[in-house]
Amino acid sequence: MKNSSYSVLFMRDDADVKTLRVSPRRLKLLLWISLGLTVVVFIGLVVGLRSFVGYRSLLAERRGLEVQLAEAQVSLERLNNLDKLQKTAAPAPPGNGSAKNADKTQPVGRAFTKVDTGTIGVENFRAQLTAEGVATTFDLNNRAQGSSTGGITLLLLRSDGTLTELDVPSRSDLTYQIQRFKRISATGRAPAGLTRREALGLRVEIKNSDGEVILGETYALGN
């Protein structure tokens, strides 16, 4: 039986029968080779699948970085424009720091005139241009003795240096009556056709109950 072998017959209608004799040893070798090829193909499929998943992940990461880079470029351009506007801003006339002394005939001068009477403060400021308009949130802190009441005006600073007061549908969002602290959250309608590159900053003017601005400052818009 040591010399036994397997016979494989190949039959065709238009040809003679052909016989292929394969020894058990060669058959085992053929099976092992087939198994090895199967393992190699399986490993290749696994490596290819992992490479494809990794490629998709890298592609998504690249797209995310491209979006972040575009937003960073817009922010840098805004900051450069703000710096240029600030350098060309006319100095405010001397006075007691009230917004009444700000240069109202030159919007650029008003945009960068800082008003601070020390009675109220703004912290944790955030503002960005969204599909709904210009959204802003900040903390209003009362530094004076007793409670404080008044209103808030939001003015959009555009790339040409002009200030446009935002229309906030809910006017109650722009009023305050606080003892120590209040969280302000408001969204104003953006001017029609306004692009991200045209919107540079947001000026916040806090008024007391007499309508006098006690705090006025311009902040850069985020993305």
N, CA and C atoms as a LAMMPS dump frame, in Angstrom:
ITEM: TIMESTEP
0
ITEM: NUMBER OF ATOMS
669
ITEM: BOX BOUNDS ff ff ff
-5.0000000000000000e+02 5.0000000000000000e+02
-5.0000000000000000e+02 5.0000000000000000e+02
-5.0000000000000000e+02 5.0000000000000000e+02
ITEM: ATOMS id mol type element x y z
1 1 1 N 0.817 -1.206 0
2 1 2 C 0 0 0
3 1 3 C 0.855 1.262 0
4 2 1 N 2.188 1.037 0.22
5 2 2 C 3.037 2.222 0.267
6 2 3 C 3.103 2.919 -1.069
7 3 1 N 2.958 2.141 -2.14
8 3 2 C 3.048 2.724 -3.474
9 3 3 C 1.677 3.053 -4.06
10 4 1 N 0.626 2.988 -3.204
11 4 2 C -0.714 3.29 -3.699
12 4 3 C -0.809 4.757 -4.093
13 5 1 N -1.71 5.035 -5.008
14 5 2 C -1.905 6.414 -5.463
15 5 3 C -3.357 6.598 -5.828
16 6 1 N -3.748 7.863 -5.993
17 6 2 C -5.118 8.204 -6.377
18 6 3 C -5.144 8.556 -7.859
19 7 1 N -6.185 8.091 -8.523
20 7 2 C -6.332 8.36 -9.953
21 7 3 C -7.465 9.352 -10.157
22 8 1 N -7.186 10.375 -10.912
23 8 2 C -8.179 11.391 -11.232
24 8 3 C -8.452 11.314 -12.724
25 9 1 N -9.715 11.103 -13.096
26 9 2 C -10.091 10.955 -14.489
27 9 3 C -10.659 12.264 -15.028
28 10 1 N -10.209 12.678 -16.198
29 10 2 C -10.699 13.859 -16.904
30 10 3 C -11.391 13.383 -18.169
31 11 1 N -12.701 13.595 -18.227
32 11 2 C -13.469 13.088 -19.363
33 11 3 C -14.135 14.244 -20.108
34 12 1 N -14.058 14.174 -21.431
35 12 2 C -14.715 15.126 -22.303
36 12 3 C -15.419 14.361 -23.406
37 13 1 N -16.493 14.917 -23.925
38 13 2 C -17.245 14.235 -24.963
39 13 3 C -16.464 14.137 -26.27
40 14 1 N -15.637 15.141 -26.503
41 14 2 C -14.924 15.186 -27.779
42 14 3 C -13.461 14.805 -27.655
43 15 1 N -13.094 14.143 -26.558
44 15 2 C -11.696 13.76 -26.37
45 15 3 C -11.638 12.471 -25.565
46 16 1 N -10.458 11.884 -25.618
47 16 2 C -10.259 10.656 -24.857
48 16 3 C -10.182 10.954 -23.366
49 17 1 N -10.427 9.931 -22.583
50 17 2 C -10.322 10.05 -21.127
51 17 3 C -8.856 10.158 -20.738
52 18 1 N -8.578 11.117 -19.898
53 18 2 C -7.21 11.315 -19.427
54 18 3 C -7.16 10.986 -17.943
55 19 1 N -6.084 10.376 -17.554
56 19 2 C -5.928 9.931 -16.174
57 19 3 C -4.736 10.645 -15.537
58 20 1 N -4.974 11.138 -14.343
59 20 2 C -3.897 11.78 -13.581
60 20 3 C -3.744 11.02 -12.276
61 21 1 N -2.557 10.482 -12.093
62 21 2 C -2.271 9.706 -10.889
63 21 3 C -1.511 10.596 -9.899
64 22 1 N -2.074 10.673 -8.686
65 22 2 C -1.487 11.509 -7.635
66 22 3 C -1.233 10.645 -6.423
67 23 1 N 0.003 10.732 -5.942
68 23 2 C 0.337 9.959 -4.751
69 23 3 C -0.215 10.655 -3.508
70 24 1 N -0.491 9.911 -2.449
71 24 2 C -0.985 10.539 -1.206
72 24 3 C -0.066 11.637 -0.685
73 25 1 N 1.212 11.426 -0.868
74 25 2 C 2.169 12.44 -0.391
75 25 3 C 1.996 13.755 -1.135
76 26 1 N 1.871 13.658 -2.451
77 26 2 C 1.682 14.869 -3.254
78 26 3 C 0.315 15.506 -2.987
79 27 1 N -0.681 14.644 -2.738
80 27 2 C -2.012 15.176 -2.447
81 27 3 C -2.004 15.962 -1.139
82 28 1 N -1.307 15.423 -0.129
83 28 2 C -1.185 16.15 1.135
84 28 3 C -0.441 17.466 0.938
85 29 1 N 0.618 17.407 0.118
86 29 2 C 1.377 18.635 -0.152
87 29 3 C 0.494 19.669 -0.842
88 30 1 N -0.34 19.19 -1.776
89 30 2 C -1.246 20.095 -2.482
90 30 3 C -2.273 20.715 -1.523
91 31 1 N -2.765 19.874 -0.624
92 31 2 C -3.722 20.393 0.373
93 31 3 C -3.07 21.421 1.288
94 32 1 N -1.84 21.142 1.722
95 32 2 C -1.14 22.103 2.581
96 32 3 C -0.872 23.417 1.84
97 33 1 N -0.505 23.311 0.573
98 33 2 C -0.28 24.53 -0.213
99 33 3 C -1.569 25.323 -0.36
100 34 1 N -2.681 24.617 -0.615
101 34 2 C -3.977 25.293 -0.737
102 34 3 C -4.365 25.969 0.569
103 35 1 N -4.115 25.262 1.683
104 35 2 C -4.418 25.846 2.992
105 35 3 C -3.552 27.072 3.241
106 36 1 N -2.267 26.984 2.872
107 36 2 C -1.373 28.126 3.055
108 36 3 C -1.812 29.325 2.223
109 37 1 N -2.216 29.048 0.98
110 37 2 C -2.696 30.134 0.12
111 37 3 C -3.962 30.765 0.686
112 38 1 N -4.824 29.919 1.256
113 38 2 C -6.053 30.434 1.865
114 38 3 C -5.739 31.356 3.042
115 39 1 N -4.78 30.926 3.866
116 39 2 C -4.373 31.76 5.009
117 39 3 C -3.768 33.071 4.534
118 40 1 N -2.913 33.002 3.499
119 40 2 C -2.284 34.215 2.973
120 40 3 C -3.337 35.167 2.414
121 41 1 N -4.316 34.621 1.679
122 41 2 C -5.382 35.462 1.132
123 41 3 C -6.201 36.089 2.242
124 42 1 N -6.492 35.294 3.296
125 42 2 C -7.277 35.827 4.426
126 42 3 C -6.524 36.957 5.122
127 43 1 N -5.229 36.727 5.363
128 43 2 C -4.417 37.787 6.001
129 43 3 C -4.382 39.031 5.124
130 44 1 N -4.258 38.817 3.814
131 44 2 C -4.255 39.955 2.894
132 44 3 C -5.562 40.741 2.937
133 45 1 N -6.685 40.008 3.037
134 45 2 C -7.984 40.681 3.135
135 45 3 C -8.097 41.475 4.425
136 46 1 N -7.634 40.889 5.54
137 46 2 C -7.689 41.592 6.829
138 46 3 C -6.829 42.846 6.794
139 47 1 N -5.598 42.699 6.276
140 47 2 C -4.704 43.872 6.197
141 47 3 C -5.288 44.935 5.275
142 48 1 N -5.859 44.495 4.154
143 48 2 C -6.463 45.455 3.233
144 48 3 C -7.647 46.178 3.852
145 49 1 N -8.477 45.42 4.596
146 49 2 C -9.631 46.037 5.245
147 49 3 C -9.19 47.05 6.294
148 50 1 N -8.189 46.675 7.088
149 50 2 C -7.689 47.61 8.111
150 50 3 C -7.066 48.844 7.461
151 51 1 N -6.37 48.637 6.357
152 51 2 C -5.775 49.782 5.651
153 51 3 C -6.861 50.697 5.104
154 52 1 N -7.938 50.097 4.59
155 52 2 C -9.04 50.891 4.049
156 52 3 C -9.719 51.696 5.152
157 53 1 N -9.963 51.033 6.302
158 53 2 C -10.568 51.747 7.436
159 53 3 C -9.653 52.863 7.917
160 54 1 N -8.342 52.567 7.993
161 54 2 C -7.389 53.6 8.403
162 54 3 C -7.353 54.759 7.43
163 55 1 N -7.456 54.448 6.144
164 55 2 C -7.471 55.507 5.124
165 55 3 C -8.695 56.392 5.269
166 56 1 N -9.863 55.76 5.495
167 56 2 C -11.09 56.541 5.68
168 56 3 C -10.98 57.42 6.915
169 57 1 N -10.373 56.875 7.98
170 57 2 C -10.197 57.657 9.198
171 57 3 C -9.267 58.841 8.97
172 58 1 N -8.158 58.587 8.265
173 58 2 C -7.226 59.673 7.957
174 58 3 C -7.867 60.712 7.051
175 59 1 N -8.699 60.255 6.117
176 59 2 C -9.378 61.187 5.221
177 59 3 C -10.344 62.078 5.988
178 60 1 N -11.099 61.473 6.935
179 60 2 C -12.018 62.263 7.76
180 60 3 C -11.245 63.243 8.632
181 61 1 N -10.104 62.789 9.182
182 61 2 C -9.277 63.669 10.011
183 61 3 C -8.713 64.823 9.179
184 62 1 N -8.326 64.512 7.947
185 62 2 C -7.8 65.552 7.065
186 62 3 C -8.864 66.596 6.762
187 63 1 N -10.088 66.128 6.485
188 63 2 C -11.17 67.067 6.211
189 63 3 C -11.457 67.938 7.429
190 64 1 N -11.416 67.317 8.615
191 64 2 C -11.616 68.099 9.84
192 64 3 C -10.537 69.156 10.022
193 65 1 N -9.284 68.772 9.73
194 65 2 C -8.181 69.729 9.848
195 65 3 C -8.311 70.851 8.824
196 66 1 N -8.805 70.508 7.628
197 66 2 C -8.998 71.54 6.603
198 66 3 C -10.062 72.541 7.048
199 67 1 N -11.136 72.032 7.672
200 67 2 C -12.179 72.931 8.187
201 67 3 C -11.615 73.82 9.289
202 68 1 N -10.841 73.217 10.21
203 68 2 C -10.236 73.993 11.287
204 68 3 C -9.269 75.041 10.731
205 69 1 N -8.505 74.656 9.693
206 69 2 C -7.565 75.606 9.09
207 69 3 C -8.314 76.766 8.441
208 70 1 N -9.414 76.454 7.754
209 70 2 C -10.201 77.524 7.131
210 70 3 C -10.771 78.467 8.189
211 71 1 N -11.255 77.897 9.303
212 71 2 C -11.796 78.73 10.38
213 71 3 C -10.689 79.561 11.024
214 72 1 N -9.5 78.945 11.158
215 72 2 C -8.375 79.684 11.736
216 72 3 C -7.953 80.837 10.827
217 73 1 N -7.995 80.612 9.516
218 73 2 C -7.651 81.676 8.566
219 73 3 C -8.652 82.821 8.648
220 74 1 N -9.938 82.467 8.788
221 74 2 C -10.963 83.505 8.931
222 74 3 C -10.734 84.29 10.216
223 75 1 N -10.439 83.565 11.321
224 75 2 C -10.19 84.239 12.602
225 75 3 C -8.97 85.143 12.516
226 76 1 N -7.903 84.665 11.839
227 76 2 C -6.691 85.474 11.694
228 76 3 C -6.976 86.719 10.875
229 77 1 N -7.761 86.553 9.812
230 77 2 C -8.106 87.701 8.98
231 77 3 C -8.933 88.71 9.778
232 78 1 N -9.851 88.196 10.602
233 78 2 C -10.643 89.093 11.447
234 78 3 C -9.76 89.872 12.411
235 79 1 N -8.821 89.152 13.04
236 79 2 C -7.939 89.816 13.997
237 79 3 C -7.072 90.861 13.302
238 80 1 N -6.584 90.54 12.091
239 80 2 C -5.775 91.516 11.345
240 80 3 C -6.607 92.751 10.987
241 81 1 N -7.858 92.506 10.565
242 81 2 C -8.724 93.633 10.233
243 81 3 C -9.061 94.453 11.471
244 82 1 N -9.287 93.762 12.588
245 82 2 C -9.543 94.481 13.839
246 82 3 C -8.347 95.333 14.234
247 83 1 N -7.148 94.754 14.052
248 83 2 C -5.938 95.501 14.401
249 83 3 C -5.784 96.73 13.509
250 84 1 N -6.065 96.568 12.203
251 84 2 C -5.961 97.701 11.284
252 84 3 C -6.984 98.784 11.637
253 85 1 N -8.216 98.359 11.934
254 85 2 C -9.256 99.328 12.294
255 85 3 C -8.91 100.04 13.587
256 86 1 N -8.366 99.283 14.532
257 86 2 C -8.021 99.885 15.818
258 86 3 C -6.9 100.909 15.67
259 87 1 N -5.953 100.633 14.767
260 87 2 C -4.849 101.567 14.568
261 87 3 C -5.302 102.845 13.87
262 88 1 N -6.347 102.703 13.037
263 88 2 C -6.843 103.883 12.329
264 88 3 C -7.986 104.575 13.064
265 89 1 N -8.382 104.029 14.213
266 89 2 C -9.503 104.614 14.954
267 89 3 C -9.109 105.973 15.509
268 90 1 N -10.055 106.905 15.409
269 90 2 C -9.817 108.234 15.964
270 90 3 C -9.91 108.168 17.472
271 91 1 N -9.008 108.836 18.212
272 91 2 C -9.073 108.799 19.67
273 91 3 C -10.328 109.474 20.187
274 92 1 N -10.886 108.909 21.245
275 92 2 C -12.09 109.482 21.836
276 92 3 C -11.748 110.772 22.549
277 93 1 N -12.631 111.749 22.536
278 93 2 C -12.377 112.999 23.235
279 93 3 C -12.308 112.771 24.732
280 94 1 N -11.55 113.609 25.456
281 94 2 C -11.411 113.425 26.899
282 94 3 C -12.747 113.598 27.599
283 95 1 N -12.897 112.865 28.688
284 95 2 C -14.153 112.96 29.447
285 95 3 C -14.113 112.017 30.615
286 96 1 N -15.276 111.684 31.142
287 96 2 C -15.353 110.852 32.332
288 96 3 C -15.502 109.379 32.004
289 97 1 N -15.313 108.969 30.744
290 97 2 C -15.395 107.571 30.379
291 97 3 C -16.778 107.164 29.93
292 98 1 N -17.736 108.041 29.884
293 98 2 C -19.083 107.702 29.468
294 98 3 C -19.149 107.57 27.961
295 99 1 N -20.078 106.736 27.466
296 99 2 C -20.248 106.568 26.018
297 99 3 C -20.729 107.842 25.364
298 100 1 N -21.266 108.785 26.149
299 100 2 C -21.703 110.05 25.572
300 100 3 C -20.527 110.821 25.011
301 101 1 N -19.315 110.511 25.54
302 101 2 C -18.124 111.192 25.054
303 101 3 C -17.493 110.462 23.88
304 102 1 N -18.045 109.284 23.502
305 102 2 C -17.48 108.54 22.382
306 102 3 C -17.75 109.269 21.081
307 103 1 N -16.874 109.047 20.099
308 103 2 C -16.996 109.703 18.806
309 103 3 C -18.098 109.021 18.006
310 104 1 N -19.306 109.546 18.049
311 104 2 C -20.436 108.922 17.377
312 104 3 C -20.447 109.241 15.885
313 105 1 N -19.714 110.242 15.45
314 105 2 C -19.686 110.58 14.032
315 105 3 C -18.749 109.657 13.268
316 106 1 N -17.839 108.991 13.975
317 106 2 C -16.923 108.058 13.354
318 106 3 C -17.107 106.699 14.019
319 107 1 N -17.803 105.749 13.344
320 107 2 C -18.079 104.458 13.947
321 107 3 C -16.84 103.722 14.418
322 108 1 N -15.722 103.866 13.676
323 108 2 C -14.506 103.172 14.068
324 108 3 C -14.048 103.645 15.431
325 109 1 N -14.152 104.971 15.665
326 109 2 C -13.769 105.495 16.967
327 109 3 C -14.64 104.958 18.077
328 110 1 N -15.921 104.867 17.851
329 110 2 C -16.833 104.345 18.862
330 110 3 C -16.59 102.859 19.099
331 111 1 N -16.286 102.127 18.028
332 111 2 C -16.12 100.683 18.146
333 111 3 C -15.006 100.313 19.108
334 112 1 N -13.97 101.14 19.182
335 112 2 C -12.835 100.806 20.022
336 112 3 C -12.694 101.74 21.219
337 113 1 N -13.764 102.454 21.543
338 113 2 C -13.764 103.28 22.746
339 113 3 C -14.223 102.418 23.917
340 114 1 N -13.343 102.157 24.831
341 114 2 C -13.681 101.327 25.984
342 114 3 C -14.282 102.175 27.089
343 115 1 N -15.426 101.742 27.575
344 115 2 C -16.12 102.434 28.652
345 115 3 C -16.211 101.49 29.844
346 116 1 N -15.77 101.948 30.993
347 116 2 C -15.841 101.103 32.189
348 116 3 C -15.888 101.992 33.421
349 117 1 N -17.066 102.05 34.01
350 117 2 C -17.226 102.853 35.229
351 117 3 C -16.934 102.046 36.487
352 118 1 N -16.651 100.761 36.319
353 118 2 C -16.304 99.932 37.459
354 118 3 C -17.481 99.399 38.244
355 119 1 N -18.692 99.633 37.769
356 119 2 C -19.873 99.197 38.512
357 119 3 C -20.398 97.844 38.065
358 120 1 N -19.965 97.375 36.894
359 120 2 C -20.444 96.096 36.378
360 120 3 C -19.361 95.496 35.501
361 121 1 N -19.35 94.177 35.371
362 121 2 C -18.304 93.521 34.597
363 121 3 C -18.856 92.408 33.726
364 122 1 N -18.124 92.106 32.643
365 122 2 C -18.48 91.028 31.723
366 122 3 C -17.369 89.993 31.75
367 123 1 N -17.746 88.721 31.933
368 123 2 C -16.781 87.632 31.966
369 123 3 C -17.282 86.472 31.118
370 124 1 N -16.339 85.587 30.755
371 124 2 C -16.657 84.367 29.987
372 124 3 C -17.447 84.699 28.719
373 125 1 N -16.974 85.688 27.984
374 125 2 C -17.681 86.139 26.785
375 125 3 C -17.453 85.181 25.624
376 126 1 N -18.537 84.868 24.92
377 126 2 C -18.464 84.066 23.705
378 126 3 C -19.481 84.591 22.705
379 127 1 N -19.065 84.696 21.448
380 127 2 C -19.978 85.16 20.393
381 127 3 C -19.54 84.558 19.074
382 128 1 N -20.524 84.145 18.274
383 128 2 C -20.202 83.58 16.973
384 128 3 C -21.361 83.801 16.01
385 129 1 N -21.006 83.797 14.726
386 129 2 C -21.992 83.964 13.674
387 129 3 C -22.548 82.597 13.307
388 130 1 N -23.857 82.414 13.446
389 130 2 C -24.519 81.147 13.137
390 130 3 C -25.538 81.361 12.024
391 131 1 N -26.209 80.275 11.655
392 131 2 C -27.237 80.374 10.626
393 131 3 C -28.412 81.221 11.101
394 132 1 N -28.648 81.232 12.419
395 132 2 C -29.759 82.019 12.967
396 132 3 C -29.401 83.488 13.162
397 133 1 N -28.12 83.806 13.221
398 133 2 C -27.695 85.186 13.452
399 133 3 C -26.409 85.211 14.257
400 134 1 N -26.256 86.232 15.093
401 134 2 C -25.084 86.355 15.949
402 134 3 C -25.502 85.955 17.358
403 135 1 N -24.951 84.851 17.833
404 135 2 C -25.286 84.333 19.155
405 135 3 C -24.185 84.702 20.141
406 136 1 N -24.568 85.125 21.323
407 136 2 C -23.59 85.505 22.338
408 136 3 C -24.049 85.058 23.718
409 137 1 N -23.085 84.714 24.539
410 137 2 C -23.332 84.391 25.943
411 137 3 C -22.209 84.994 26.771
412 138 1 N -22.54 85.506 27.928
413 138 2 C -21.525 86.023 28.844
414 138 3 C -22.131 86.157 30.236
415 139 1 N -21.238 86.299 31.208
416 139 2 C -21.66 86.467 32.6
417 139 3 C -21.608 87.945 32.958
418 140 1 N -22.683 88.432 33.525
419 140 2 C -22.77 89.834 33.956
420 140 3 C -22.636 89.867 35.47
421 141 1 N -21.611 90.553 35.959
422 141 2 C -21.343 90.609 37.393
423 141 3 C -21.538 92.025 37.919
424 142 1 N -22.298 92.127 38.982
425 142 2 C -22.555 93.426 39.612
426 142 3 C -21.455 93.727 40.62
427 143 1 N -20.761 94.843 40.429
428 143 2 C -19.68 95.244 41.325
429 143 3 C -20.08 96.37 42.258
430 144 1 N -21.282 96.882 42.066
431 144 2 C -21.752 97.992 42.894
432 144 3 C -22.498 97.452 44.115
433 145 1 N -22.712 98.336 45.079
434 145 2 C -23.494 97.972 46.247
435 145 3 C -24.976 97.947 45.894
436 146 1 N -25.677 96.925 46.36
437 146 2 C -27.097 96.825 46.06
438 146 3 C -27.332 96.22 44.686
439 147 1 N -28.575 96.211 44.279
440 147 2 C -28.94 95.622 42.986
441 147 3 C -28.737 96.619 41.848
442 148 1 N -28.637 96.071 40.632
443 148 2 C -28.47 96.902 39.438
444 148 3 C -29.488 96.476 38.397
445 149 1 N -30.031 97.462 37.699
446 149 2 C -30.976 97.187 36.617
447 149 3 C -30.584 98.011 35.404
448 150 1 N -30.984 97.53 34.242
449 150 2 C -30.683 98.277 33.025
450 150 3 C -30.889 97.424 31.791
451 151 1 N -30.249 97.828 30.704
452 151 2 C -30.396 97.136 29.432
453 151 3 C -29.057 96.943 28.752
454 152 1 N -29.079 96.163 27.695
455 152 2 C -27.862 95.804 26.961
456 152 3 C -28.089 96.072 25.476
457 153 1 N -27.078 96.637 24.821
458 153 2 C -27.114 96.86 23.378
459 153 3 C -26.001 96.06 22.731
460 154 1 N -26.338 95.326 21.676
461 154 2 C -25.36 94.545 20.928
462 154 3 C -25.182 95.162 19.55
463 155 1 N -23.957 95.508 19.208
464 155 2 C -23.651 96.126 17.923
465 155 3 C -22.618 95.3 17.18
466 156 1 N -22.931 94.943 15.956
467 156 2 C -22.028 94.15 15.133
468 156 3 C -21.006 95.06 14.464
469 157 1 N -19.734 94.729 14.623
470 157 2 C -18.654 95.463 13.962
471 157 3 C -18.33 94.761 12.65
472 158 1 N -18.475 95.5 11.545
473 158 2 C -18.22 94.932 10.226
474 158 3 C -16.814 95.289 9.75
475 159 1 N -16.406 94.664 8.658
476 159 2 C -15.037 94.838 8.173
477 159 3 C -14.743 96.254 7.705
478 160 1 N -15.782 97.024 7.376
479 160 2 C -15.557 98.41 6.959
480 160 3 C -15.541 99.372 8.14
481 161 1 N -15.628 98.831 9.346
482 161 2 C -15.551 99.66 10.545
483 161 3 C -16.88 100.18 11.037
484 162 1 N -17.984 99.864 10.366
485 162 2 C -19.289 100.362 10.791
486 162 3 C -19.885 99.468 11.864
487 163 1 N -20.726 100.049 12.698
488 163 2 C -21.435 99.338 13.751
489 163 3 C -22.914 99.243 13.394
490 164 1 N -23.466 98.042 13.505
491 164 2 C -24.874 97.822 13.219
492 164 3 C -25.532 97.184 14.434
493 165 1 N -26.532 97.876 14.986
494 165 2 C -27.21 97.311 16.153
495 165 3 C -28.009 96.089 15.751
496 166 1 N -27.857 95.015 16.514
497 166 2 C -28.549 93.769 16.222
498 166 3 C -29.967 93.797 16.776
499 167 1 N -30.861 93.247 15.987
500 167 2 C -32.255 93.135 16.406
501 167 3 C -32.441 91.791 17.101
502 168 1 N -32.702 91.827 18.403
503 168 2 C -32.911 90.612 19.19
504 168 3 C -34.41 90.428 19.382
505 169 1 N -34.994 89.342 18.856
506 169 2 C -36.45 89.154 18.947
507 169 3 C -36.981 89.21 20.371
508 170 1 N -36.276 88.588 21.294
509 170 2 C -36.716 88.592 22.69
510 170 3 C -35.986 89.707 23.436
511 171 1 N -36.658 90.834 23.605
512 171 2 C -36.017 91.995 24.239
513 171 3 C -35.69 91.729 25.7
514 172 1 N -36.391 90.775 26.304
515 172 2 C -36.102 90.464 27.711
516 172 3 C -34.701 89.875 27.875
517 173 1 N -34.13 89.33 26.77
518 173 2 C -32.766 88.8 26.84
519 173 3 C -31.743 89.901 27.033
520 174 1 N -32.126 91.144 26.708
521 174 2 C -31.187 92.265 26.792
522 174 3 C -31.524 93.203 27.944
523 175 1 N -32.195 92.713 28.945
524 175 2 C -32.436 93.483 30.168
525 175 3 C -31.909 92.688 31.356
526 176 1 N -31.581 93.382 32.414
527 176 2 C -31.056 92.688 33.585
528 176 3 C -31.523 93.385 34.861
529 177 1 N -31.671 92.611 35.875
530 177 2 C -31.931 93.084 37.242
531 177 3 C -31.247 92.094 38.162
532 178 1 N -30.081 92.469 38.61
533 178 2 C -29.251 91.509 39.337
534 178 3 C -28.781 92.081 40.671
535 179 1 N -28.546 91.169 41.571
536 179 2 C -27.933 91.506 42.854
537 179 3 C -26.425 91.305 42.763
538 180 1 N -26.036 90.116 42.237
539 180 2 C -24.603 89.841 42.092
540 180 3 C -24.232 89.328 40.7
541 181 1 N -25.074 88.425 40.148
542 181 2 C -24.643 87.704 38.945
543 181 3 C -25.842 87.345 38.08
544 182 1 N -25.616 87.354 36.724
545 182 2 C -26.638 86.889 35.807
546 182 3 C -25.971 86.4 34.52
547 183 1 N -26.485 85.293 34.033
548 183 2 C -25.997 84.733 32.769
549 183 3 C -26.831 85.311 31.628
550 184 1 N -26.151 85.953 30.666
551 184 2 C -26.828 86.571 29.527
552 184 3 C -26.652 85.672 28.311
553 185 1 N -27.758 85.385 27.626
554 185 2 C -27.727 84.597 26.4
555 185 3 C -28.719 85.199 25.419
556 186 1 N -28.218 85.618 24.257
557 186 2 C -29.082 86.278 23.278
558 186 3 C -28.584 85.995 21.869
559 187 1 N -29.512 86.012 20.923
560 187 2 C -29.186 85.843 19.507
561 187 3 C -29.86 86.945 18.709
562 188 1 N -29.05 87.733 18.02
563 188 2 C -29.567 88.83 17.21
564 188 3 C -29.562 88.483 15.74
565 189 1 N -30.53 89.009 15.014
566 189 2 C -30.592 88.759 13.575
567 189 3 C -29.416 89.429 12.866
568 190 1 N -28.744 88.662 12.012
569 190 2 C -27.617 89.205 11.257
570 190 3 C -28.138 89.972 10.048
571 191 1 N -27.443 91.041 9.639
572 191 2 C -27.851 91.768 8.43
573 191 3 C -27.887 90.842 7.221
574 192 1 N -28.8 91.087 6.313
575 192 2 C -28.956 90.245 5.119
576 192 3 C -27.668 90.242 4.293
577 193 1 N -27.267 89.065 3.863
578 193 2 C -26.094 88.93 3.014
579 193 3 C -24.768 89.003 3.738
580 194 1 N -24.794 89.044 5.063
581 194 2 C -23.547 89.144 5.822
582 194 3 C -22.77 87.832 5.747
583 195 1 N -21.468 87.923 5.452
584 195 2 C -20.603 86.747 5.412
585 195 3 C -19.723 86.71 6.651
586 196 1 N -19.09 85.558 6.865
587 196 2 C -18.233 85.408 8.042
588 196 3 C -17.044 86.367 7.989
589 197 1 N -16.539 86.625 6.783
590 197 2 C -15.369 87.493 6.669
591 197 3 C -15.727 88.96 6.924
592 198 1 N -16.994 89.313 6.728
593 198 2 C -17.41 90.7 6.95
594 198 3 C -17.687 90.989 8.422
595 199 1 N -17.997 89.943 9.187
596 199 2 C -18.314 90.127 10.607
597 199 3 C -17.034 90.004 11.426
598 200 1 N -16.583 91.129 11.991
599 200 2 C -15.32 91.13 12.716
600 200 3 C -15.489 90.953 14.221
601 201 1 N -16.435 91.675 14.782
602 201 2 C -16.56 91.642 16.233
603 201 3 C -17.943 92.03 16.7
604 202 1 N -18.112 91.996 18.002
605 202 2 C -19.385 92.36 18.61
606 202 3 C -19.11 93.327 19.761
607 203 1 N -19.736 94.501 19.666
608 203 2 C -19.591 95.49 20.74
609 203 3 C -20.767 95.345 21.701
610 204 1 N -20.43 95.244 22.975
611 204 2 C -21.435 95.116 24.028
612 204 3 C -21.445 96.396 24.846
613 205 1 N -22.596 97.016 24.939
614 205 2 C -22.758 98.218 25.752
615 205 3 C -23.804 97.96 26.823
616 206 1 N -23.384 98.026 28.07
617 206 2 C -24.264 97.805 29.216
618 206 3 C -24.728 99.171 29.724
619 207 1 N -26.041 99.34 29.82
620 207 2 C -26.607 100.616 30.26
621 207 3 C -27.28 100.448 31.627
622 208 1 N -27.253 101.52 32.398
623 208 2 C -27.952 101.493 33.68
624 208 3 C -29.416 101.879 33.487
625 209 1 N -30.143 102.026 34.573
626 209 2 C -31.576 102.336 34.486
627 209 3 C -31.835 103.718 33.901
628 210 1 N -30.832 104.591 33.91
629 210 2 C -30.978 105.93 33.326
630 210 3 C -30.614 105.966 31.853
631 211 1 N -30.216 104.815 31.291
632 211 2 C -29.843 104.762 29.888
633 211 3 C -28.408 105.152 29.617
634 212 1 N -27.608 105.368 30.647
635 212 2 C -26.205 105.742 30.476
636 212 3 C -25.356 104.483 30.36
637 213 1 N -24.447 104.463 29.396
638 213 2 C -23.57 103.314 29.214
639 213 3 C -22.532 103.288 30.329
640 214 1 N -22.536 102.211 31.084
641 214 2 C -21.577 102.072 32.188
642 214 3 C -20.467 101.08 31.849
643 215 1 N -20.658 100.331 30.77
644 215 2 C -19.62 99.419 30.298
645 215 3 C -19.783 99.228 28.798
646 216 1 N -18.706 99.471 28.057
647 216 2 C -18.74 99.278 26.616
648 216 3 C -17.421 98.718 26.131
649 217 1 N -17.475 97.603 25.433
650 217 2 C -16.239 96.983 24.943
651 217 3 C -16.556 96.151 23.699
652 218 1 N -15.574 96.064 22.786
653 218 2 C -15.739 95.298 21.55
654 218 3 C -14.914 94.025 21.63
655 219 1 N -15.554 92.911 21.299
656 219 2 C -14.922 91.611 21.339
657 219 3 C -14.868 91.002 19.934
658 220 1 N -13.847 90.201 19.694
659 220 2 C -13.733 89.506 18.405
660 220 3 C -14.742 88.355 18.353
661 221 1 N -15.27 88.105 17.165
662 221 2 C -16.207 86.991 16.983
663 221 3 C -15.437 85.691 16.84
664 222 1 N -15.998 84.641 17.396
665 222 2 C -15.438 83.318 17.205
666 222 3 C -16.059 82.654 15.999
667 223 1 N -15.591 81.447 15.686
668 223 2 C -16.124 80.706 14.555
669 223 3 C -17.262 79.79 14.992
